[in-house]
Amino acid sequence: MTGGDRVQAVIEKDKKYFAKAGRIPYYPLVIQEAHGSTLVDINGKTYIDLLSSASSQNVGHTPQKVVEAIQQQAARMVHYTPAYMHHEPLTKLAEKLCQLSPGDFEKRVLFGLTGSDACDGMIKFARGYTGRPYVISFTNAYHGSTYGSISASTISLNMRRKIGPLLPGFFHIPYPDAYRGMYGDTQPNTVEGYLAPLKEMFETYVPPEEVACVMIETFQGDGGLLEPIHGYFEALAELCKTYGILLAVDDIQQGFGRTGKFSSIEHFNIEADLIAYGKSIAGGMPMSAIVGRKEIMEALDAPAHLFTTGANPVCCEAALATIDILEEENLISETARKGQFVKTRMQQWVTKYQCVGEVRGKGLSIGIDIVSDRVTKTKDAAAALKICNYCFEHGVVIIAIAGSVLRFQPPLVITDEELNQALSVLEAAIEALENGALDDYQVEGQGW
């Protein structure tokens, strides 16, 4: 069997048994192994990974410290549920997360299995503590695939088709996009302009004293790696404080060093009442956590938010090892440095290439907005996917989100040499697109 035949055989069997709702199609890539920032397919071809398994591999693939922690804990005990008993890895991790999460107040932690259940948990605790029913989130938000997190998400019709009714009591406001404005405007609105829909909501049909929380992605992830206009979240926090509304931050994609800070909220002069972590918290092992103010986290009694396999000791040890890597290798400050290096090079593309509308982001969470017209900022989804396909052919894995945004989120351990190599391939792809060399690339059926 040839290499191509082997790949096709795996993909055909996958199609036969794996339901289509579980994968967004991009490439015929069958990954055999992964190390650091490198993927290896079943034929031995290597790729630089600019996706980090959807930002779940911040400390890289198979880092020795995480692998050894998993192996050693698995040999001692794979699991015993913390729903009834205790184990030390949970206690150590809970203490560490309370120490690392921003906020000068006493905190408590609960663990789950995925970011979706952490967002569900924040909804539970916000409602339980305040006694209020309503939750507000942003348009283009992605908070997960459970019913609570889907109810807060507004990014894809396929997440909502055929499964309604969703949870009641959810309302949505425009994200304060610093590149495009509301309702098709080409220019971003002011802070007051972006707050206007929320204030109108409070004046006409949503009593603010009945709102439990506003759920926030500080830098909107799958919505396009968007950055907010300066001052918006500070103004929002003041408004929420006026009405006793909690701030619940979804840091599942942007936390654990991704933006050059442990938590993305540290880029803003606000405090979160609740923070959800997931994805990279345990080096890619299935785990999530909610960290919140003590009084909020003690508003509900067991078994309001517990899971039989939550806080699995193997996952806890993987998370502790992940934190050790972040600290011992100064990975968060290194991420800030690498991110600035990358953005400095990418900013040249904005003036050099007509299809690059904007480069934005913090740390190694960067979005490259591909447009067909720089004045109207019209998204060009086909062009973005053609760039992705060129990169894949040349040994670099990157995807497009929000229609036209290249998602640049490599493992934080990526080397400067790998960054340079990946950036060269990416620029070559953009140049090939502008020169018409990618006109024949087919993108039907790919992406979101």
Contacts in CASP RR format, 6 or more apart in sequence:
PFRMAT RR
TARGET T0000
AUTHOR 0000-0000-0000
METHOD contacts of the structure
MODEL  1
MTGGDRVQAVIEKDKKYFAKAGRIPYYPLVIQEAHGSTLVDINGKTYIDL
LSSASSQNVGHTPQKVVEAIQQQAARMVHYTPAYMHHEPLTKLAEKLCQL
SPGDFEKRVLFGLTGSDACDGMIKFARGYTGRPYVISFTNAYHGSTYGSI
SASTISLNMRRKIGPLLPGFFHIPYPDAYRGMYGDTQPNTVEGYLAPLKE
MFETYVPPEEVACVMIETFQGDGGLLEPIHGYFEALAELCKTYGILLAVD
DIQQGFGRTGKFSSIEHFNIEADLIAYGKSIAGGMPMSAIVGRKEIMEAL
DAPAHLFTTGANPVCCEAALATIDILEEENLISETARKGQFVKTRMQQWV
TKYQCVGEVRGKGLSIGIDIVSDRVTKTKDAAAALKICNYCFEHGVVIIA
IAGSVLRFQPPLVITDEELNQALSVLEAAIEALENGALDDYQVEGQGW
1 9 0 8 1.000
3 42 0 8 1.000
3 43 0 8 1.000
4 43 0 8 1.000
6 30 0 8 1.000
6 42 0 8 1.000
6 43 0 8 1.000
7 28 0 8 1.000
7 30 0 8 1.000
7 41 0 8 1.000
7 42 0 8 1.000
7 43 0 8 1.000
8 28 0 8 1.000
10 30 0 8 1.000
10 42 0 8 1.000
11 28 0 8 1.000
11 30 0 8 1.000
21 158 0 8 1.000
24 447 0 8 1.000
24 448 0 8 1.000
25 445 0 8 1.000
25 446 0 8 1.000
25 447 0 8 1.000
26 388 0 8 1.000
26 392 0 8 1.000
26 399 0 8 1.000
26 446 0 8 1.000
26 447 0 8 1.000
27 389 0 8 1.000
27 392 0 8 1.000
27 397 0 8 1.000
29 39 0 8 1.000
29 41 0 8 1.000
29 47 0 8 1.000
29 392 0 8 1.000
29 397 0 8 1.000
30 41 0 8 1.000
30 42 0 8 1.000
31 39 0 8 1.000
31 40 0 8 1.000
31 41 0 8 1.000
31 42 0 8 1.000
32 40 0 8 1.000
32 41 0 8 1.000
32 42 0 8 1.000
32 44 0 8 1.000
33 39 0 8 1.000
33 40 0 8 1.000
33 62 0 8 1.000
34 40 0 8 1.000
34 49 0 8 1.000
34 57 0 8 1.000
34 61 0 8 1.000
34 62 0 8 1.000
35 61 0 8 1.000
35 62 0 8 1.000
36 49 0 8 1.000
36 60 0 8 1.000
36 61 0 8 1.000
36 62 0 8 1.000
36 63 0 8 1.000
36 411 0 8 1.000
36 413 0 8 1.000
36 414 0 8 1.000
37 48 0 8 1.000
37 49 0 8 1.000
37 60 0 8 1.000
37 61 0 8 1.000
37 410 0 8 1.000
37 411 0 8 1.000
37 413 0 8 1.000
37 414 0 8 1.000
37 415 0 8 1.000
37 418 0 8 1.000
38 46 0 8 1.000
38 47 0 8 1.000
38 48 0 8 1.000
38 49 0 8 1.000
38 61 0 8 1.000
38 418 0 8 1.000
39 46 0 8 1.000
39 47 0 8 1.000
39 48 0 8 1.000
39 49 0 8 1.000
39 61 0 8 1.000
39 397 0 8 1.000
40 46 0 8 1.000
40 47 0 8 1.000
41 47 0 8 1.000
45 395 0 8 1.000
46 395 0 8 1.000
47 392 0 8 1.000
47 395 0 8 1.000
47 396 0 8 1.000
47 397 0 8 1.000
48 395 0 8 1.000
48 396 0 8 1.000
48 397 0 8 1.000
48 410 0 8 1.000
48 414 0 8 1.000
48 418 0 8 1.000
48 421 0 8 1.000
48 422 0 8 1.000
48 425 0 8 1.000
49 57 0 8 1.000
49 61 0 8 1.000
49 397 0 8 1.000
49 410 0 8 1.000
49 411 0 8 1.000
50 391 0 8 1.000
50 396 0 8 1.000
50 397 0 8 1.000
50 398 0 8 1.000
50 407 0 8 1.000
50 408 0 8 1.000
50 409 0 8 1.000
50 410 0 8 1.000
50 422 0 8 1.000
51 397 0 8 1.000
51 398 0 8 1.000
51 399 0 8 1.000
51 407 0 8 1.000
51 409 0 8 1.000
51 410 0 8 1.000
52 58 0 8 1.000
52 60 0 8 1.000
52 280 0 8 1.000
52 409 0 8 1.000
52 410 0 8 1.000
52 411 0 8 1.000
53 61 0 8 1.000
53 284 0 8 1.000
54 253 0 8 1.000
54 279 0 8 1.000
55 253 0 8 1.000
55 254 0 8 1.000
55 258 0 8 1.000
55 279 0 8 1.000
55 280 0 8 1.000
55 365 0 8 1.000
55 409 0 8 1.000
56 278 0 8 1.000
56 279 0 8 1.000
56 280 0 8 1.000
56 283 0 8 1.000
56 284 0 8 1.000
57 280 0 8 1.000
57 283 0 8 1.000
57 284 0 8 1.000
57 411 0 8 1.000
58 256 0 8 1.000
58 257 0 8 1.000
58 258 0 8 1.000
58 279 0 8 1.000
58 280 0 8 1.000
58 283 0 8 1.000
58 322 0 8 1.000
58 326 0 8 1.000
58 331 0 8 1.000
58 411 0 8 1.000
58 412 0 8 1.000
59 66 0 8 1.000
59 280 0 8 1.000
59 283 0 8 1.000
59 322 0 8 1.000
59 325 0 8 1.000
59 326 0 8 1.000
59 331 0 8 1.000
59 411 0 8 1.000
59 412 0 8 1.000
59 413 0 8 1.000
60 283 0 8 1.000
60 411 0 8 1.000
60 412 0 8 1.000
60 413 0 8 1.000
61 411 0 8 1.000
63 283 0 8 1.000
63 321 0 8 1.000
63 325 0 8 1.000
63 413 0 8 1.000
65 321 0 8 1.000
65 324 0 8 1.000
65 325 0 8 1.000
66 283 0 8 1.000
66 318 0 8 1.000
66 321 0 8 1.000
66 322 0 8 1.000
66 325 0 8 1.000
68 321 0 8 1.000
69 317 0 8 1.000
69 318 0 8 1.000
69 320 0 8 1.000
69 321 0 8 1.000
70 285 0 8 1.000
70 314 0 8 1.000
70 317 0 8 1.000
70 318 0 8 1.000
72 317 0 8 1.000
73 89 0 8 1.000
73 313 0 8 1.000
73 314 0 8 1.000
73 316 0 8 1.000
73 317 0 8 1.000
74 314 0 8 1.000
76 313 0 8 1.000
77 87 0 8 1.000
77 313 0 8 1.000
78 312 0 8 1.000
78 313 0 8 1.000
78 314 0 8 1.000
79 309 0 8 1.000
79 312 0 8 1.000
79 313 0 8 1.000
79 314 0 8 1.000
80 87 0 8 1.000
80 313 0 8 1.000
81 308 0 8 1.000
81 309 0 8 1.000
81 310 0 8 1.000
82 90 0 8 1.000
82 111 0 8 1.000
82 306 0 8 1.000
82 310 0 8 1.000
82 311 0 8 1.000
83 302 0 8 1.000
83 303 0 8 1.000
83 306 0 8 1.000
83 307 0 8 1.000
83 308 0 8 1.000
87 311 0 8 1.000
87 313 0 8 1.000
87 316 0 8 1.000
89 311 0 8 1.000
89 313 0 8 1.000
89 316 0 8 1.000
89 317 0 8 1.000
89 320 0 8 1.000
90 111 0 8 1.000
90 311 0 8 1.000
90 313 0 8 1.000
90 316 0 8 1.000
92 316 0 8 1.000
92 320 0 8 1.000
93 109 0 8 1.000
93 111 0 8 1.000
93 289 0 8 1.000
93 311 0 8 1.000
93 316 0 8 1.000
93 319 0 8 1.000
93 320 0 8 1.000
94 109 0 8 1.000
94 111 0 8 1.000
96 320 0 8 1.000
96 323 0 8 1.000
97 107 0 8 1.000
97 109 0 8 1.000
97 277 0 8 1.000
97 289 0 8 1.000
97 291 0 8 1.000
98 107 0 8 1.000
98 108 0 8 1.000
98 109 0 8 1.000
98 291 0 8 1.000
100 262 0 8 1.000
100 263 0 8 1.000
100 323 0 8 1.000
101 107 0 8 1.000
101 262 0 8 1.000
101 263 0 8 1.000
101 275 0 8 1.000
101 291 0 8 1.000
101 292 0 8 1.000
102 262 0 8 1.000
102 263 0 8 1.000
102 265 0 8 1.000
102 266 0 8 1.000
102 271 0 8 1.000
102 272 0 8 1.000
102 275 0 8 1.000
103 271 0 8 1.000
103 272 0 8 1.000
104 271 0 8 1.000
105 271 0 8 1.000
105 293 0 8 1.000
105 294 0 8 1.000
106 293 0 8 1.000
106 294 0 8 1.000
107 291 0 8 1.000
107 292 0 8 1.000
107 293 0 8 1.000
107 294 0 8 1.000
107 297 0 8 1.000
108 291 0 8 1.000
108 292 0 8 1.000
108 293 0 8 1.000
108 294 0 8 1.000
108 297 0 8 1.000
108 298 0 8 1.000
109 289 0 8 1.000
109 290 0 8 1.000
109 291 0 8 1.000
109 292 0 8 1.000
109 297 0 8 1.000
110 121 0 8 1.000
110 289 0 8 1.000
110 290 0 8 1.000
110 297 0 8 1.000
110 305 0 8 1.000
110 306 0 8 1.000
111 287 0 8 1.000
111 288 0 8 1.000
111 289 0 8 1.000
111 307 0 8 1.000
111 310 0 8 1.000
111 311 0 8 1.000
111 316 0 8 1.000
112 118 0 8 1.000
112 287 0 8 1.000
112 288 0 8 1.000
112 289 0 8 1.000
112 307 0 8 1.000
112 310 0 8 1.000
112 311 0 8 1.000
113 286 0 8 1.000
113 287 0 8 1.000
113 288 0 8 1.000
113 307 0 8 1.000
113 309 0 8 1.000
113 310 0 8 1.000
114 278 0 8 1.000
114 286 0 8 1.000
114 287 0 8 1.000
114 288 0 8 1.000
115 144 0 8 1.000
115 149 0 8 1.000
115 252 0 8 1.000
115 276 0 8 1.000
115 277 0 8 1.000
115 278 0 8 1.000
115 279 0 8 1.000
115 288 0 8 1.000
116 143 0 8 1.000
116 144 0 8 1.000
116 145 0 8 1.000
116 146 0 8 1.000
116 148 0 8 1.000
116 149 0 8 1.000
116 288 0 8 1.000
117 146 0 8 1.000
117 149 0 8 1.000
117 288 0 8 1.000
117 307 0 8 1.000
118 252 0 8 1.000
118 276 0 8 1.000
118 277 0 8 1.000
118 278 0 8 1.000
118 288 0 8 1.000
118 289 0 8 1.000
118 290 0 8 1.000
119 143 0 8 1.000
119 144 0 8 1.000
119 146 0 8 1.000
119 148 0 8 1.000
119 149 0 8 1.000
119 152 0 8 1.000
119 215 0 8 1.000
119 250 0 8 1.000
119 252 0 8 1.000
119 276 0 8 1.000
120 146 0 8 1.000
120 147 0 8 1.000
120 148 0 8 1.000
120 149 0 8 1.000
121 276 0 8 1.000
121 290 0 8 1.000
121 305 0 8 1.000
122 213 0 8 1.000
122 215 0 8 1.000
122 248 0 8 1.000
122 250 0 8 1.000
122 274 0 8 1.000
122 276 0 8 1.000
122 290 0 8 1.000
123 135 0 8 1.000
123 148 0 8 1.000
123 152 0 8 1.000
123 167 0 8 1.000
123 212 0 8 1.000
123 213 0 8 1.000
123 215 0 8 1.000
123 248 0 8 1.000
124 300 0 8 1.000
124 304 0 8 1.000
124 305 0 8 1.000
125 274 0 8 1.000
125 290 0 8 1.000
125 292 0 8 1.000
125 296 0 8 1.000
125 297 0 8 1.000
125 299 0 8 1.000
125 300 0 8 1.000
125 305 0 8 1.000
126 132 0 8 1.000
126 135 0 8 1.000
126 212 0 8 1.000
126 213 0 8 1.000
126 246 0 8 1.000
126 248 0 8 1.000
126 273 0 8 1.000
126 274 0 8 1.000
126 296 0 8 1.000
127 133 0 8 1.000
127 135 0 8 1.000
127 212 0 8 1.000
128 212 0 8 1.000
128 299 0 8 1.000
128 300 0 8 1.000
129 212 0 8 1.000
129 246 0 8 1.000
129 295 0 8 1.000
129 296 0 8 1.000
129 299 0 8 1.000
130 212 0 8 1.000
130 213 0 8 1.000
130 244 0 8 1.000
130 245 0 8 1.000
130 246 0 8 1.000
131 212 0 8 1.000
132 209 0 8 1.000
132 210 0 8 1.000
132 211 0 8 1.000
132 212 0 8 1.000
133 168 0 8 1.000
133 169 0 8 1.000
133 210 0 8 1.000
133 212 0 8 1.000
134 169 0 8 1.000
134 170 0 8 1.000
134 171 0 8 1.000
134 206 0 8 1.000
134 210 0 8 1.000
134 211 0 8 1.000
134 212 0 8 1.000
135 151 0 8 1.000
135 152 0 8 1.000
135 169 0 8 1.000
135 170 0 8 1.000
135 171 0 8 1.000
135 211 0 8 1.000
135 212 0 8 1.000
135 213 0 8 1.000
135 214 0 8 1.000
135 215 0 8 1.000
136 170 0 8 1.000
136 171 0 8 1.000
136 172 0 8 1.000
136 173 0 8 1.000
136 198 0 8 1.000
136 201 0 8 1.000
136 206 0 8 1.000
136 211 0 8 1.000
136 213 0 8 1.000
136 214 0 8 1.000
136 215 0 8 1.000
137 143 0 8 1.000
137 152 0 8 1.000
137 153 0 8 1.000
137 154 0 8 1.000
137 170 0 8 1.000
137 171 0 8 1.000
137 172 0 8 1.000
137 173 0 8 1.000
137 214 0 8 1.000
137 215 0 8 1.000
137 216 0 8 1.000
138 154 0 8 1.000
138 172 0 8 1.000
138 173 0 8 1.000
138 174 0 8 1.000
138 175 0 8 1.000
138 215 0 8 1.000
138 216 0 8 1.000
138 217 0 8 1.000
138 220 0 8 1.000
139 154 0 8 1.000
139 172 0 8 1.000
139 173 0 8 1.000
139 174 0 8 1.000
139 175 0 8 1.000
140 154 0 8 1.000
140 155 0 8 1.000
140 175 0 8 1.000
140 220 0 8 1.000
140 223 0 8 1.000
140 224 0 8 1.000
140 226 0 8 1.000
140 402 0 8 1.000
141 152 0 8 1.000
141 153 0 8 1.000
141 154 0 8 1.000
141 155 0 8 1.000
141 172 0 8 1.000
141 175 0 8 1.000
141 215 0 8 1.000
141 217 0 8 1.000
141 220 0 8 1.000
141 223 0 8 1.000
141 250 0 8 1.000
142 153 0 8 1.000
142 155 0 8 1.000
142 156 0 8 1.000
142 217 0 8 1.000
142 221 0 8 1.000
142 222 0 8 1.000
142 223 0 8 1.000
143 149 0 8 1.000
143 150 0 8 1.000
143 152 0 8 1.000
143 153 0 8 1.000
143 215 0 8 1.000
143 217 0 8 1.000
143 250 0 8 1.000
144 150 0 8 1.000
144 153 0 8 1.000
145 159 0 8 1.000
147 166 0 8 1.000
147 167 0 8 1.000
148 166 0 8 1.000
148 167 0 8 1.000
150 159 0 8 1.000
150 160 0 8 1.000
150 163 0 8 1.000
150 166 0 8 1.000
151 166 0 8 1.000
151 167 0 8 1.000
151 169 0 8 1.000
151 170 0 8 1.000
152 170 0 8 1.000
152 215 0 8 1.000
153 159 0 8 1.000
154 172 0 8 1.000
155 222 0 8 1.000
155 223 0 8 1.000
156 448 0 8 1.000
160 166 0 8 1.000
171 201 0 8 1.000
171 206 0 8 1.000
173 197 0 8 1.000
173 198 0 8 1.000
173 201 0 8 1.000
174 181 0 8 1.000
174 182 0 8 1.000
174 183 0 8 1.000
174 194 0 8 1.000
174 197 0 8 1.000
175 217 0 8 1.000
175 220 0 8 1.000
175 223 0 8 1.000
175 226 0 8 1.000
175 228 0 8 1.000
176 188 0 8 1.000
176 189 0 8 1.000
176 191 0 8 1.000
176 194 0 8 1.000
176 228 0 8 1.000
176 229 0 8 1.000
176 232 0 8 1.000
176 233 0 8 1.000
177 188 0 8 1.000
177 220 0 8 1.000
177 226 0 8 1.000
177 227 0 8 1.000
177 228 0 8 1.000
177 229 0 8 1.000
178 188 0 8 1.000
178 226 0 8 1.000
178 227 0 8 1.000
178 228 0 8 1.000
178 229 0 8 1.000
178 230 0 8 1.000
178 360 0 8 1.000
179 188 0 8 1.000
179 226 0 8 1.000
179 227 0 8 1.000
179 358 0 8 1.000
179 360 0 8 1.000
179 369 0 8 1.000
179 377 0 8 1.000
180 186 0 8 1.000
180 187 0 8 1.000
180 188 0 8 1.000
180 377 0 8 1.000
181 187 0 8 1.000
181 188 0 8 1.000
181 189 0 8 1.000
182 189 0 8 1.000
182 193 0 8 1.000
182 194 0 8 1.000
182 197 0 8 1.000
186 375 0 8 1.000
186 376 0 8 1.000
186 377 0 8 1.000
188 229 0 8 1.000
189 229 0 8 1.000
190 229 0 8 1.000
191 229 0 8 1.000
191 231 0 8 1.000
191 232 0 8 1.000
191 235 0 8 1.000
194 229 0 8 1.000
194 232 0 8 1.000
195 232 0 8 1.000
195 235 0 8 1.000
195 236 0 8 1.000
195 239 0 8 1.000
198 236 0 8 1.000
198 239 0 8 1.000
199 239 0 8 1.000
202 208 0 8 1.000
202 243 0 8 1.000
208 242 0 8 1.000
208 243 0 8 1.000
208 245 0 8 1.000
209 243 0 8 1.000
209 244 0 8 1.000
211 243 0 8 1.000
211 245 0 8 1.000
212 245 0 8 1.000
212 246 0 8 1.000
213 245 0 8 1.000
213 246 0 8 1.000
213 247 0 8 1.000
213 248 0 8 1.000
213 273 0 8 1.000
213 274 0 8 1.000
214 236 0 8 1.000
214 240 0 8 1.000
214 245 0 8 1.000
214 246 0 8 1.000
214 247 0 8 1.000
214 248 0 8 1.000
215 248 0 8 1.000
215 249 0 8 1.000
215 250 0 8 1.000
216 233 0 8 1.000
216 247 0 8 1.000
216 248 0 8 1.000
216 249 0 8 1.000
216 250 0 8 1.000
216 272 0 8 1.000
217 249 0 8 1.000
217 250 0 8 1.000
217 253 0 8 1.000
217 254 0 8 1.000
218 228 0 8 1.000
218 233 0 8 1.000
218 249 0 8 1.000
218 251 0 8 1.000
218 254 0 8 1.000
218 264 0 8 1.000
218 265 0 8 1.000
218 267 0 8 1.000
218 268 0 8 1.000
219 225 0 8 1.000
219 226 0 8 1.000
219 227 0 8 1.000
219 228 0 8 1.000
219 254 0 8 1.000
219 259 0 8 1.000
219 264 0 8 1.000
219 361 0 8 1.000
219 362 0 8 1.000
219 365 0 8 1.000
220 226 0 8 1.000
221 253 0 8 1.000
221 254 0 8 1.000
221 365 0 8 1.000
221 401 0 8 1.000
222 253 0 8 1.000
222 401 0 8 1.000
222 402 0 8 1.000
222 448 0 8 1.000
223 401 0 8 1.000
223 402 0 8 1.000
223 405 0 8 1.000
224 367 0 8 1.000
224 369 0 8 1.000
224 401 0 8 1.000
224 402 0 8 1.000
224 405 0 8 1.000
224 407 0 8 1.000
225 360 0 8 1.000
225 361 0 8 1.000
225 365 0 8 1.000
225 366 0 8 1.000
225 367 0 8 1.000
225 401 0 8 1.000
225 402 0 8 1.000
225 405 0 8 1.000
225 407 0 8 1.000
226 360 0 8 1.000
227 360 0 8 1.000
227 361 0 8 1.000
227 362 0 8 1.000
231 268 0 8 1.000
233 268 0 8 1.000
233 270 0 8 1.000
234 268 0 8 1.000
234 269 0 8 1.000
234 270 0 8 1.000
236 247 0 8 1.000
236 270 0 8 1.000
237 247 0 8 1.000
237 270 0 8 1.000
237 271 0 8 1.000
239 245 0 8 1.000
240 246 0 8 1.000
240 247 0 8 1.000
246 273 0 8 1.000
246 274 0 8 1.000
246 296 0 8 1.000
247 270 0 8 1.000
247 271 0 8 1.000
247 272 0 8 1.000
247 273 0 8 1.000
247 274 0 8 1.000
248 272 0 8 1.000
248 273 0 8 1.000
248 274 0 8 1.000
248 275 0 8 1.000
248 276 0 8 1.000
249 263 0 8 1.000
249 264 0 8 1.000
249 265 0 8 1.000
249 272 0 8 1.000
249 274 0 8 1.000
249 275 0 8 1.000
249 276 0 8 1.000
250 276 0 8 1.000
251 263 0 8 1.000
251 264 0 8 1.000
251 265 0 8 1.000
251 275 0 8 1.000
251 276 0 8 1.000
251 277 0 8 1.000
252 276 0 8 1.000
252 277 0 8 1.000
252 278 0 8 1.000
252 279 0 8 1.000
252 288 0 8 1.000
253 279 0 8 1.000
253 365 0 8 1.000
254 264 0 8 1.000
254 365 0 8 1.000
255 261 0 8 1.000
255 262 0 8 1.000
255 263 0 8 1.000
255 264 0 8 1.000
255 277 0 8 1.000
255 280 0 8 1.000
256 262 0 8 1.000
256 277 0 8 1.000
256 278 0 8 1.000
256 279 0 8 1.000
256 280 0 8 1.000
256 281 0 8 1.000
256 322 0 8 1.000
256 326 0 8 1.000
257 326 0 8 1.000
257 331 0 8 1.000
257 332 0 8 1.000
257 335 0 8 1.000
257 412 0 8 1.000
258 264 0 8 1.000
258 280 0 8 1.000
258 335 0 8 1.000
258 363 0 8 1.000
258 364 0 8 1.000
258 365 0 8 1.000
258 409 0 8 1.000
258 412 0 8 1.000
259 267 0 8 1.000
259 335 0 8 1.000
259 361 0 8 1.000
259 362 0 8 1.000
259 363 0 8 1.000
259 365 0 8 1.000
260 332 0 8 1.000
260 333 0 8 1.000
260 335 0 8 1.000
260 336 0 8 1.000
260 339 0 8 1.000
260 362 0 8 1.000
260 363 0 8 1.000
260 364 0 8 1.000
261 267 0 8 1.000
261 332 0 8 1.000
261 336 0 8 1.000
261 362 0 8 1.000
262 326 0 8 1.000
262 332 0 8 1.000
263 272 0 8 1.000
263 275 0 8 1.000
264 362 0 8 1.000
265 271 0 8 1.000
265 272 0 8 1.000
265 275 0 8 1.000
267 362 0 8 1.000
272 292 0 8 1.000
273 292 0 8 1.000
273 293 0 8 1.000
273 296 0 8 1.000
274 290 0 8 1.000
274 291 0 8 1.000
274 292 0 8 1.000
274 293 0 8 1.000
274 296 0 8 1.000
275 290 0 8 1.000
275 291 0 8 1.000
275 292 0 8 1.000
276 288 0 8 1.000
276 289 0 8 1.000
276 290 0 8 1.000
277 288 0 8 1.000
277 289 0 8 1.000
277 290 0 8 1.000
277 291 0 8 1.000
278 287 0 8 1.000
278 288 0 8 1.000
278 289 0 8 1.000
280 322 0 8 1.000
281 287 0 8 1.000
281 288 0 8 1.000
281 289 0 8 1.000
281 319 0 8 1.000
281 322 0 8 1.000
282 315 0 8 1.000
282 316 0 8 1.000
282 318 0 8 1.000
282 319 0 8 1.000
282 322 0 8 1.000
283 318 0 8 1.000
283 319 0 8 1.000
283 321 0 8 1.000
283 322 0 8 1.000
284 318 0 8 1.000
285 312 0 8 1.000
285 314 0 8 1.000
285 315 0 8 1.000
285 318 0 8 1.000
285 319 0 8 1.000
286 312 0 8 1.000
286 315 0 8 1.000
287 310 0 8 1.000
287 311 0 8 1.000
287 312 0 8 1.000
287 315 0 8 1.000
287 316 0 8 1.000
287 318 0 8 1.000
287 319 0 8 1.000
290 297 0 8 1.000
290 305 0 8 1.000
325 331 0 8 1.000
326 332 0 8 1.000
329 413 0 8 1.000
331 412 0 8 1.000
331 413 0 8 1.000
332 412 0 8 1.000
334 412 0 8 1.000
335 363 0 8 1.000
335 364 0 8 1.000
335 412 0 8 1.000
336 362 0 8 1.000
336 363 0 8 1.000
338 363 0 8 1.000
338 364 0 8 1.000
338 412 0 8 1.000
338 414 0 8 1.000
338 416 0 8 1.000
338 419 0 8 1.000
339 362 0 8 1.000
339 363 0 8 1.000
339 364 0 8 1.000
339 366 0 8 1.000
340 363 0 8 1.000
341 416 0 8 1.000
341 419 0 8 1.000
342 364 0 8 1.000
342 366 0 8 1.000
342 408 0 8 1.000
342 419 0 8 1.000
342 423 0 8 1.000
343 359 0 8 1.000
343 361 0 8 1.000
343 366 0 8 1.000
345 423 0 8 1.000
346 356 0 8 1.000
346 359 0 8 1.000
346 366 0 8 1.000
346 368 0 8 1.000
346 423 0 8 1.000
347 359 0 8 1.000
349 356 0 8 1.000
349 359 0 8 1.000
349 368 0 8 1.000
349 427 0 8 1.000
349 430 0 8 1.000
350 356 0 8 1.000
350 357 0 8 1.000
350 358 0 8 1.000
350 359 0 8 1.000
353 430 0 8 1.000
353 431 0 8 1.000
353 434 0 8 1.000
354 374 0 8 1.000
354 434 0 8 1.000
355 370 0 8 1.000
355 371 0 8 1.000
355 372 0 8 1.000
355 380 0 8 1.000
355 383 0 8 1.000
355 430 0 8 1.000
355 433 0 8 1.000
355 434 0 8 1.000
356 368 0 8 1.000
356 369 0 8 1.000
356 370 0 8 1.000
356 371 0 8 1.000
356 430 0 8 1.000
357 369 0 8 1.000
357 370 0 8 1.000
357 371 0 8 1.000
357 374 0 8 1.000
357 377 0 8 1.000
358 368 0 8 1.000
358 369 0 8 1.000
359 366 0 8 1.000
359 367 0 8 1.000
359 368 0 8 1.000
359 369 0 8 1.000
360 366 0 8 1.000
360 367 0 8 1.000
360 369 0 8 1.000
361 367 0 8 1.000
364 408 0 8 1.000
364 409 0 8 1.000
364 410 0 8 1.000
364 412 0 8 1.000
364 414 0 8 1.000
365 408 0 8 1.000
365 409 0 8 1.000
366 408 0 8 1.000
366 409 0 8 1.000
367 405 0 8 1.000
367 406 0 8 1.000
367 407 0 8 1.000
367 408 0 8 1.000
368 405 0 8 1.000
368 406 0 8 1.000
368 408 0 8 1.000
368 426 0 8 1.000
369 377 0 8 1.000
369 379 0 8 1.000
369 404 0 8 1.000
369 405 0 8 1.000
370 379 0 8 1.000
370 380 0 8 1.000
370 383 0 8 1.000
370 384 0 8 1.000
370 387 0 8 1.000
370 400 0 8 1.000
370 404 0 8 1.000
370 405 0 8 1.000
370 406 0 8 1.000
371 377 0 8 1.000
371 378 0 8 1.000
371 379 0 8 1.000
371 380 0 8 1.000
371 404 0 8 1.000
372 378 0 8 1.000
372 379 0 8 1.000
372 380 0 8 1.000
372 383 0 8 1.000
379 402 0 8 1.000
379 403 0 8 1.000
379 404 0 8 1.000
380 404 0 8 1.000
381 400 0 8 1.000
381 403 0 8 1.000
381 404 0 8 1.000
381 443 0 8 1.000
382 443 0 8 1.000
383 404 0 8 1.000
383 433 0 8 1.000
383 438 0 8 1.000
384 400 0 8 1.000
384 403 0 8 1.000
384 404 0 8 1.000
384 405 0 8 1.000
384 406 0 8 1.000
385 400 0 8 1.000
385 441 0 8 1.000
385 443 0 8 1.000
385 446 0 8 1.000
385 447 0 8 1.000
386 429 0 8 1.000
386 433 0 8 1.000
386 438 0 8 1.000
386 441 0 8 1.000
386 443 0 8 1.000
387 398 0 8 1.000
387 400 0 8 1.000
387 406 0 8 1.000
387 426 0 8 1.000
387 429 0 8 1.000
387 430 0 8 1.000
387 433 0 8 1.000
387 438 0 8 1.000
388 398 0 8 1.000
388 399 0 8 1.000
388 400 0 8 1.000
388 406 0 8 1.000
388 446 0 8 1.000
389 438 0 8 1.000
389 441 0 8 1.000
389 443 0 8 1.000
389 446 0 8 1.000
390 425 0 8 1.000
390 428 0 8 1.000
390 429 0 8 1.000
390 432 0 8 1.000
390 433 0 8 1.000
390 438 0 8 1.000
390 441 0 8 1.000
391 397 0 8 1.000
391 398 0 8 1.000
391 425 0 8 1.000
391 426 0 8 1.000
391 429 0 8 1.000
392 398 0 8 1.000
394 425 0 8 1.000
394 428 0 8 1.000
394 429 0 8 1.000
395 425 0 8 1.000
396 422 0 8 1.000
396 425 0 8 1.000
396 426 0 8 1.000
398 406 0 8 1.000
398 407 0 8 1.000
398 408 0 8 1.000
398 426 0 8 1.000
399 406 0 8 1.000
399 407 0 8 1.000
399 447 0 8 1.000
400 406 0 8 1.000
400 407 0 8 1.000
400 447 0 8 1.000
400 448 0 8 1.000
401 407 0 8 1.000
401 448 0 8 1.000
402 448 0 8 1.000
403 448 0 8 1.000
406 426 0 8 1.000
408 426 0 8 1.000
410 418 0 8 1.000
410 419 0 8 1.000
410 422 0 8 1.000
414 422 0 8 1.000
429 438 0 8 1.000
432 438 0 8 1.000
END
